Amino acid sequence: MTQDWNTRTKLVHGGTRRSQYNEVSEGIFLTQGFVYESAEQAEARFVESGPDEFIYARYGNPTVAMFEDRIAALEGAEAAFATASGMAAVSAALTSCLRAGDHVVAARALFGSCLYVLEEILTRFGVEVTFVDGTDLDQWRAALRPDTTAVFFETIANPTLDVIDLPVVATLAHEVGARVIVDNVFVTPVHSRAIEQGADVVVYSATKHIDGQGRALGGVILGTSEFIRKTVEPYMKHTGGAMSPFTAWIMLKGLETISLRVRAQTASALALVDKLQGHPKLVRAIYPGHPGHPQHDLVMRDMGAGGTVVALDLSGGQKAAFRFLNALEIVLISNNLGDAKSIATHPATTTHQRLPDDQKAALGITPGLVRLSVGIEDPDDLLTDVMQALDAV
Ligand SMILES: *Cc1c(COP(=O)(O)O)cnc(C)c1O
C-alpha cells in the first residue's frame, strides 16, 4: 500500500484514481458538480459524504483529491486540503482555528503576505500576536503563555534563510498546549520531516516547488484527519478558497518530478555557493546547506539539505545589486522561487519593500542582498552566468 512505498514511488503513483477508461495519466475532472442516482442518494450525501463521494468542487473534486492524497503521502500527513494559492492555505490554516481572545506567537522573518495576515488581519478580529526572532529560543520561551493557541513560522525564513529549530520550538509550544503551524516552502516538501519533528499543521505554497514550472498558483494545508476534516474543510467549504481541478492536475504532474528537480537544484545551489565563498564583490554568500553556514548542523540534522534558494549580499549595496541583476543572462529577474528556471530577486525593493528600514535591517535585508532561486539548468552554465554578472559589478 501507499504507506509502504518510498518517496519517489509515492510521488508517481500516490492518490491515483482511474475512471472506467483506465487512463495512464491522471484525468482532469473539470466538473463543478456530480450527478446523484436518486433523491435519496443526494440526501444521504449531504448528511455525510464518504471519501470518494463528491458534492460540489468547492468542497472537493476527484482530481483535487488525487493531489491531496499524493502530497499527504509525501509529507507523512493523515490528510490534506488543497487551496487556490499559498496565501489561501496560510490564511485558512490560521483563521479556521483561531477566535477572538486567542494568542499567537510568530517568527518575525516571514513572507510579506504572511506577516500581513498576522499583523493586520488577525489582530482586527481580536487575536493577539507576539512576534519573536525565531532563531532565539529564549524569545520563544518568553513569549509563549498558557493561553497561547498557536505558533507560526517559516522553518527556513525568506529571504535571509535563517533556520528555526522546529523540534525545540514545537516542544516548547506543546508544553503550553499551542498548535504548531509551519510554512515549509523553503524546506520544500521533498526535505520536510516537519510532522515527525512536531509540527501539527504544515502549509505549502504549491506555486513554488510543487508546480516548479511557473504555471499556476496553488497551496495546500496538511495535518491530522481530525484537523483537516473538522476544522479546515468546513472553513474552506464555506469561504471558497478551493483549488481548481485543472490546477490540481498541474500540481499532480509537478509532484511526479519534484524529487528529481529539488535534488538537482539543491546540488547546484551548494556547488554555486561553494565557488562563491570569499568572492571579493560579496559580503556573504548565504546558504544553510553549506558547511560554512552557522546553522549548517541544524539544517542537516532536521532537513538533510539546505534547499534550493541562496542569498548573496553584495558589498556595493543596492547599486551593486542592481548592476548584478541587470548583467545576468540566464538567471531571470522575477519573484517566484523553486522554479525550473533560475530566478533572482532584490528583496529590499520588491518583496519586502513595504517594511520600514529598521525592520529590514533587523531581518538582515540589506540593500545589497539578492535572493537567488537556483533552477535546473546546467550548474556550470549557472556558475558562469553568476560569475560574469559579479565581474560586471
Ligand atoms: C510564495 C509563498 C507564500 C504564498 O504563496 P502564493 O502561492 O504566492 O499565494 C507563502 N509563504 C511562503 C514562504 C512563500 O514563499
Ligand as a Chemical Component Dictionary entry (heavy atoms), coordinates in Angstrom:
data_LIG
# 
_chem_comp.id                   LIG 
_chem_comp.type                 NON-POLYMER 
_chem_comp.pdbx_formal_charge   0 
_chem_comp.three_letter_code    LIG 
# 
loop_
_chem_comp_atom.comp_id 
_chem_comp_atom.atom_id 
_chem_comp_atom.alt_atom_id 
_chem_comp_atom.type_symbol 
_chem_comp_atom.charge 
_chem_comp_atom.model_Cartn_x 
_chem_comp_atom.model_Cartn_y 
_chem_comp_atom.model_Cartn_z 
_chem_comp_atom.pdbx_ordinal 
LIG C1 C1 C 0 5.115  32.215 -2.026 1  
LIG C2 C2 C 0 4.968  31.995 -0.585 2  
LIG C3 C3 C 0 3.715  32.102 0.034  3  
LIG C4 C4 C 0 2.470  32.498 -0.714 4  
LIG O1 O1 O 0 2.141  31.621 -1.730 5  
LIG P1 P1 P 0 1.259  32.044 -3.027 6  
LIG O2 O2 O 0 1.087  30.763 -3.740 7  
LIG O3 O3 O 0 2.041  33.055 -3.766 8  
LIG O4 O4 O 0 -0.021 32.596 -2.500 9  
LIG C5 C5 C 0 3.652  31.883 1.400  10 
LIG N1 N1 N 0 4.748  31.571 2.109  11 
LIG C6 C6 C 0 5.973  31.460 1.537  12 
LIG C7 C7 C 0 7.133  31.110 2.374  13 
LIG C8 C8 C 0 6.127  31.662 0.171  14 
LIG O5 O5 O 0 7.328  31.547 -0.389 15 
# 
loop_
_chem_comp_bond.comp_id 
_chem_comp_bond.atom_id_1 
_chem_comp_bond.atom_id_2 
_chem_comp_bond.value_order 
_chem_comp_bond.pdbx_ordinal 
LIG C1 C2 SING 1  
LIG C2 C3 SING 2  
LIG C2 C8 DOUB 3  
LIG C3 C4 SING 4  
LIG C3 C5 DOUB 5  
LIG C4 O1 SING 6  
LIG O1 P1 SING 7  
LIG P1 O2 DOUB 8  
LIG P1 O3 SING 9  
LIG P1 O4 SING 10 
LIG C5 N1 SING 11 
LIG N1 C6 DOUB 12 
LIG C6 C7 SING 13 
LIG C6 C8 SING 14 
LIG C8 O5 SING 15 
# 
